[in-house]
């Protein structure tokens, strides 16, 4: 009985249990326990004590970890946040494998000069670089406005080719007349331009703003912007069912249940970003 009592009443050793600690339904009024005895009783190592101790700290650690996951979930699927894409995490938090994978994914877009294949321009969320030796060494492009934008597309001029290079960025459209050594801001300043493409005319470029709005401009007059209005496809012209893969992704990215803000506040997820194998180390 003393052993069982030591387990359920958190007494370290059965021998430490006094007769007064044993369960007795007809026990008289509790006798006074001295201070040393109280401390000894509550500092015991019985099963119940350690079960409570482990359960409490495991719950606190688990809650802190879930809180961290929930907080960082707000940052996912927000490539337009420059600080999120360009800031670096502390070295002690990143294992070697993650660091190597991050280095391989610095550049997402690459263009090679067809007249001189040793000249290459590569860009990505962390910037823009120029190589004049076939990719052996790289030099960061100097943006004349002092900015350091994310690069989302690289497009040679449709009329003069590599004599003008156009760059879509999170701060509008930039252009370079020295094959990527420097770049200056031209149009759509402040807009998140996600794509560039040649237009129907030799001096025309198309730009996509935030993956949704299409505009066009003349390369000689980039400040003059025309919006291209595209009507939605009717139900008879498109598939109305949503793929399960797409639904699950949007659900985890905070867009699959209610409005984007409401869903974002109630969900968090991981995102698999496809990266190119270019390394600019």
Secondary structure, DSSP 8 states (H G I E B T S, - for coil): -HHHHHHHTT-SSGGG--GGGS--TT--S-----HHHHHHHHT---HHHHHHHHHHHHHHHHHHHHHHHHHHHTTTT-TT-HHHHH----GGGS-HHHHHHHHHTSB-EEEE-TT-TT-EEEEETTEEEEESSTTSS-EE-EETTS----EEEEEEETTTEEEEEEEEETTEEEEESSTTSEEEEEE-TT--EEEEEE-SSTTEEEEEETTTEEEEEETTEEEEEEEE------GGGS--S--HHHHHHHHHTT-SSS-HHHHHHH----------SB---
